[in-house]
Amino acid sequence: MEIQNISTTARKELIDISDEQDRNYWATRLGVSCEKLKSTVKAVQSMEFSKLKDYLRMEKIKTASTYQRFLNA
């Protein structure tokens, strides 16, 4: 019998936005409002934590003043 060993980093964390408690937990963990979390799920079309986190990180970079100055140069 083989034992499957899945590391915690390889496991996908999925967000359930239909449950209010779960939605509040993940919104807090991502540092966004519940409404922002829902709109991010729609934009990314995924409920995988790592994809949402990456999307929000890129969105934050794009709104940074240094990035905006680079684009306008």
TORVO-294712 format. One record per residue: x negated, y negated, z of N, C-alpha, C in turn; residue in one letter. Coordinates in steps of 0.05 Angstrom, whole numbers. Atoms other than C-alpha are relative to their C-alpha. Layout:
N
+--------+--------+--------+--------+--------+--------+--------+--------+--------+------+
!     nX !     nY !     nZ !    caX !    caY !    caZ !     cX !     cY !     cZ ! rest !
+--------+--------+--------+--------+--------+--------+--------+--------+--------+------+
!      X !      Y !      Z !      X !      Y !      Z !      X !      Y !      Z !    A !
...
+--------+--------+--------+--------+--------+--------+--------+--------+--------+------+
//
This chain:
73
+--------+--------+--------+--------+--------+--------+--------+--------+--------+------+
!     nX !     nY !     nZ !    caX !    caY !    caZ !     cX !     cY !     cZ ! rest !
+--------+--------+--------+--------+--------+--------+--------+--------+--------+------+
!    -17 !     24 !      0 !      0 !      0 !      0 !    -18 !    -25 !      0 !    M !
!     16 !     25 !      2 !    -28 !    -68 !    -21 !     13 !    -21 !     17 !    E !
!    -10 !     23 !    -15 !    -21 !   -127 !     25 !     -6 !    -25 !    -16 !    I !
!      4 !     25 !     15 !    -11 !   -192 !    -11 !     -7 !    -22 !     20 !    Q !
!      9 !     22 !    -17 !    -49 !   -249 !     20 !      2 !    -26 !    -16 !    N !
!     -3 !     26 !     14 !    -24 !   -317 !     -3 !     -9 !    -22 !     19 !    I !
!     10 !     22 !    -17 !    -62 !   -376 !     25 !     22 !    -22 !      2 !    S !
!    -20 !     21 !     -3 !    -22 !   -435 !     51 !     -3 !    -21 !    -22 !    T !
!      3 !     20 !     22 !    -51 !   -479 !     -4 !     12 !     10 !    -26 !    T !
!    -11 !    -12 !     25 !    -26 !   -431 !    -58 !     30 !      1 !      1 !    A !
!    -29 !     -1 !     -3 !     44 !   -430 !    -30 !     13 !    -26 !     -8 !    R !
!    -14 !     24 !      8 !     92 !   -479 !    -61 !     20 !     -9 !     21 !    K !
!    -20 !     11 !    -19 !    131 !   -524 !    -14 !     22 !    -13 !    -16 !    E !
!    -23 !     11 !     15 !    200 !   -538 !    -41 !     17 !    -17 !     18 !    L !
!    -16 !     19 !    -15 !    242 !   -596 !    -19 !     30 !      5 !     -7 !    I !
!    -29 !     -3 !      3 !    317 !   -586 !     -8 !     13 !    -27 !      6 !    D !
!    -11 !     26 !     -4 !    347 !   -655 !    -19 !     30 !      0 !      6 !    I !
!    -29 !     -2 !     -6 !    418 !   -630 !     -9 !      5 !      1 !     30 !    S !
!     -2 !     -1 !    -29 !    406 !   -620 !     66 !    -11 !    -26 !     12 !    D !
!      8 !     26 !    -11 !    403 !   -686 !    104 !    -25 !      2 !     18 !    E !
!     23 !     -2 !    -17 !    354 !   -662 !    157 !    -25 !      6 !    -16 !    Q !
!     23 !     -7 !     17 !    308 !   -632 !    105 !     -9 !    -25 !    -16 !    D !
!      5 !     24 !     15 !    313 !   -695 !     63 !    -14 !    -21 !     17 !    R !
!     13 !     19 !    -18 !    295 !   -739 !    123 !    -28 !      9 !      7 !    N !
!     26 !    -11 !     -7 !    236 !   -694 !    141 !    -20 !     -6 !    -23 !    Y !
!     18 !      3 !     23 !    206 !   -696 !     70 !     -4 !    -29 !     -6 !    W !
!      3 !     28 !      5 !    219 !   -770 !     61 !    -20 !    -12 !     20 !    A !
!     19 !      9 !    -20 !    182 !   -784 !    126 !    -28 !     10 !     -7 !    T !
!     26 !    -12 !      6 !    126 !   -737 !    106 !    -13 !    -14 !    -24 !    R !
!     10 !     14 !     24 !    119 !   -773 !     39 !     -3 !    -30 !      4 !    L !
!      2 !     29 !     -6 !    126 !   -842 !     70 !     18 !    -17 !    -18 !    G !
!    -19 !     15 !     17 !    187 !   -862 !     28 !     28 !      2 !     13 !    V !
!    -28 !     -2 !     -9 !    261 !   -873 !     39 !     13 !     24 !    -13 !    S !
!    -15 !    -23 !     11 !    312 !   -818 !     26 !      9 !     -6 !    -29 !    C !
!     -8 !      7 !     27 !    336 !   -856 !    -35 !    -23 !      2 !    -20 !    E !
!     24 !     -2 !     16 !    265 !   -861 !    -62 !     -7 !     29 !     -5 !    K !
!      6 !    -28 !      4 !    256 !   -787 !    -51 !     19 !     12 !    -21 !    L !
!    -19 !    -10 !     20 !    320 !   -771 !    -90 !     -7 !    -10 !    -28 !    K !
!      7 !     10 !     27 !    299 !   -816 !   -148 !    -25 !     11 !    -10 !    S !
!     25 !    -12 !      8 !    230 !   -786 !   -149 !      5 !     29 !    -10 !    T !
!     -7 !    -27 !      9 !    259 !   -716 !   -154 !     13 !     -1 !    -28 !    V !
!    -12 !      3 !     27 !    301 !   -739 !   -213 !    -21 !     -7 !    -21 !    K !
!     20 !      9 !     19 !    241 !   -773 !   -246 !    -19 !     23 !     -7 !    A !
!     20 !    -22 !      4 !    194 !   -713 !   -237 !     14 !     25 !    -10 !    V !
!    -15 !    -23 !      6 !    249 !   -662 !   -248 !    -11 !     25 !     13 !    Q !
!     11 !    -22 !    -16 !    219 !   -618 !   -195 !      5 !     -6 !     29 !    S !
!     -3 !      3 !    -29 !    229 !   -606 !   -121 !    -25 !     11 !     14 !    M !
!     25 !    -10 !    -11 !    157 !   -583 !   -110 !    -15 !    -23 !     14 !    E !
!     13 !     21 !    -16 !    123 !   -624 !    -55 !    -25 !    -11 !    -13 !    F !
!     26 !     10 !     11 !     55 !   -628 !    -89 !      5 !    -17 !    -25 !    S !
!     -6 !     15 !     24 !     85 !   -654 !   -154 !     12 !    -28 !      7 !    K !
!    -12 !     25 !     -9 !    126 !   -707 !   -118 !    -21 !    -18 !     13 !    L !
!     21 !     15 !    -14 !     66 !   -728 !    -76 !    -18 !    -12 !    -21 !    K !
!     17 !     11 !     22 !     23 !   -736 !   -139 !     13 !    -22 !    -15 !    D !
!    -15 !     21 !     14 !     77 !   -776 !   -174 !      0 !    -26 !     16 !    Y !
!     -1 !     24 !    -17 !     85 !   -823 !   -115 !    -27 !    -13 !      3 !    L !
!     27 !     11 !     -2 !     10 !   -831 !   -109 !     -7 !    -17 !    -25 !    R !
!      6 !     14 !     25 !      4 !   -851 !   -182 !     17 !    -25 !     -3 !    M !
!    -17 !     24 !      1 !     63 !   -898 !   -176 !    -11 !    -22 !     18 !    E !
!     12 !     20 !    -18 !     29 !   -932 !   -117 !    -24 !    -13 !    -13 !    K !
!     24 !     11 !     14 !    -35 !   -940 !   -157 !      8 !    -19 !    -21 !    I !
!     -8 !     17 !     22 !      2 !   -969 !   -216 !     11 !    -27 !     10 !    K !
!    -10 !     25 !    -10 !     34 !  -1022 !   -172 !    -21 !    -17 !     15 !    T !
!     22 !     15 !    -14 !    -32 !  -1042 !   -138 !     -9 !    -23 !    -17 !    A !
!      8 !     25 !     14 !    -56 !  -1112 !   -156 !    -25 !      4 !    -17 !    S !
!     25 !     -5 !     15 !   -125 !  -1087 !   -179 !      6 !     14 !    -26 !    T !
!     -8 !    -15 !     25 !    -93 !  -1039 !   -229 !     14 !    -19 !    -19 !    Y !
!    -15 !     19 !     16 !    -47 !  -1094 !   -254 !    -20 !    -20 !    -13 !    Q !
!     20 !     19 !     11 !   -107 !  -1142 !   -264 !    -15 !     14 !    -22 !    R !
!     15 !    -15 !     20 !   -143 !  -1087 !   -302 !     17 !      2 !    -26 !    F !
!    -17 !     -2 !     24 !    -83 !  -1078 !   -349 !      2 !    -26 !    -15 !    L !
!     -4 !     26 !     12 !    -77 !  -1152 !   -361 !    -26 !    -13 !    -11 !    N !
!     26 !     11 !      8 !   -151 !  -1163 !   -375 !     -4 !      3 !    -30 !    A !
+--------+--------+--------+--------+--------+--------+--------+--------+--------+------+
//
